[in-house]
Amino acid sequence: MEKYDLRSFPELISELVASVEEVSSIAKDSEKELFIEFSSLLNKLGLILSDIKNNEDVMDTVTIRKVIKSIWKELQRVKTLIKSTDSKQPILWIDNVMQDLGRSLGLVLFASIDLHSEMKEKISALHKEFMNVRFNGSFTPSPSSGPSSRMSRPPSPCNEDEFVSATASEKEIEEEITEIEEERANLSIDDVVLQLKYGIDEDFNFALSGFNESIKQGLITNDWINEEGIILVLVNRLSSCKPNNRLIILQILRKLASQDSGNKEKMVDVASLSALVKSLTRDSEERREAVGLLLDLSDLPAVWRRLGRIQGCIVMLVTMLNGDDSIASSNARKLLNALSSNTQNALHMAEAGYFKPLVHYLKEGSDMSKILMATALSRMELTDQSRATLGEDGAVDHLVKMFNAGKLEAKLSALNALQNLSNMSENIQRLINSGIVISLLQLLFSITSVLMTLREPASAILARIAQSESILVNQDVAQQMLSLLNLSSPIIQYHLVLALNSIAGHSNASKVRRKMKENGAIQLLLPFLTESNTKIRTGALDLLYTLSRYLPEEMTEQLGESHLNIIVNIISSSPLETDKAAAVGILSNVPISNKKVTEVLKKANLLPVLISMMNSSPSTVSSTSNSLAEAVAGILIRFTVPSDKRLQLLAAQNEAIPLLVKLLSSGSLVAKCRAATALSQLSQNSVSLRKSKKSSWFCVSPSATAICEVHDRYCIVKNTFCLVKAGAIPPLVQILEGKEREADEAVLNAMATLLQDEIWENGSDCIAKNGGVEAIIKMMESASVKAQEKGLWILERVFQVEEHRVKYGESAQVVLIDLTQNGDPRLKSTTAKLLAQLELLQVQSSYF
């Protein structure tokens, strides 16, 4: 009906008739005699409206439409009245309703001058009946015997003839409609209660606004509020009314709560609090009022317990605390602090990411509260941000004090909580600064049975602390851990090897590593290679690998044939890629000069194991896969030393060369460098291994494509280790074209093998054809001195070919001149010779 002016007239009347029938049906079904009689009168109105609908041509005017809307509003009002079960003055209500409906019918007559006389008579008759009817105590309609209990102005004389001839302006009709609306709005106290309970839309809006104003003016007493149960009524309406009304309700409730403590008591049952908590999830203004009201109620102890149990309450308060609304945030903080007097609430706040109450309990709570908080903290799933916040709030320091001063249960809960917090570098530093390292070590050495349960979390914390280089302040910590290794349970052993690995891996730990070696760390760890506990074996492997990086000679001294076979077996059979990477890493760190180790590894068939493993590994890149590839490439350097052609042939026959070429393109920079070194070693012997074009070595004549463009002979990768036939030149050039410079020297050494005395011209052509000359010139601008030196050697050979000197000389001269002026002094002479070769500098120059 709100868009009454947009509908057709028949639609408008049809809706009004439907409303009449609905109200009439509700009245009849109420089984109250008063309402049943009222229902029969409404049915007469429905018949008149149907007749009006059929006279659209003369009745469809703006004024008539306004009257119809007024009638519709009156029907909505009476529907609310009938539905109410506690109306105290139904006779007065019905009388007023009938008066308003009668006056509205009178307005229809005023506005319907052109309506035929028969229809006017019907409307006039019903108008008189409605205006004159009164309901007596027996709930039956009777003729009016006096003035209405509510003041009203009759719209017309009762004489029909005078009436028909009367005319009225639109302005007068508008004024009458306005008067009816104003009288309808002049609600009694009973009206207010009724509309607050059952009213909808405009009726509820008006009642709520009027009640709010009355509250502000002090016209409403607490006795009346209690008698009518207004607080419960308002709270119940929160879930069903519109946002602007919810805001007013919350403001009213805050006003009532501030006036009387008894009013607060009526708002703190679980249902009421739950309704208020829902408002925390809505728009900003409503949230602000709701949290303000809850804060007002929080001085009641019952609220602390009940609010914490309402789902989502504390989470929403923490969200508001961290929000942009400064008022809501401040009130949320105050409310959370009030609620935190309940320990369970403090735990819920911590789970929601607000840790200050929990930390406060750790600092100043009772012994049981401290244990409760620490235990809960040990079980929480914490983010790094949460750990950082807890550390900043002082949780680490309070837990350390709790561990140092508390009894067994307090110590255990504190250690478990610290273990959860130690997953962050800042908190690790706080632990080191607290001095707890010595206490934890002492605990591990303790043989008191009561303290045995504390050793596992203590060892776990030490493993975390060891990740920080600051642990090196305690010089003897690694030696103490080593001494405990064979005296501890598997879990503690695991944490100890993790801690030792972290300590040994610190860049400034050279003294610690030396002491570990002197104290027999390697001998102590080697038996763990056959440990059945997978985690311990993995930890021991990692630690041995770390020691092999820094102490390769010492490691080799301790590695017997049986140990080497065990390591090869781990590589071939372990399902863990991390184990494989560590085991291969240990072998790759053994000095290449140790031929005894090479023979053992050859006998153990390491090569086919490595090649097969690498060829079947997934293509996904990870730190572990990178480490594995780097270590494999390192071992292949061992099997490709130029001095042992048979060993090289073994590597080639096991498909090592295709793997090395693959690593040039897909490996890490270290893997690329090592692969280039291995290929360089192989290529050094390609000239001597190439086959003559007339050789009887071939059973059948090879194709012309088998002849190598560089070696000018028949080259087969597995036999001659030819870089050209292996397809290694393009990826070598790509490395030089890249931005990273660490592999340059190894790549240039590989390219240089194509420029040996017997093949240098063909090699120069091959390098140039693959873009190698441009790549070398560009690389010279930022390479290391050794790489620049090798690059100059290659360019000197390449530029002996006039074609290349003409093509690349101009681009090279800029780099060469810069090297003569700003480069390393050691390169000055070589650079000058090359410039002279390009005829840019006389041979007699002082540069020589």
Order of alpha helices (4+ residues) and beta strands (2+ residues): alpha-alpha-alpha-alpha-alpha-alpha-beta-beta-alpha-alpha-alpha-alpha-alpha-alpha-alpha-alpha-alpha-alpha-alpha-alpha-alpha-alpha-alpha-alpha-alpha-alpha-alpha-alpha-alpha-alpha-alpha-alpha-alpha-alpha-alpha-alpha-alpha-alpha-alpha-alpha-alpha-alpha-alpha-alpha-alpha-alpha-alpha-alpha-alpha-alpha-alpha-alpha-alpha-alpha
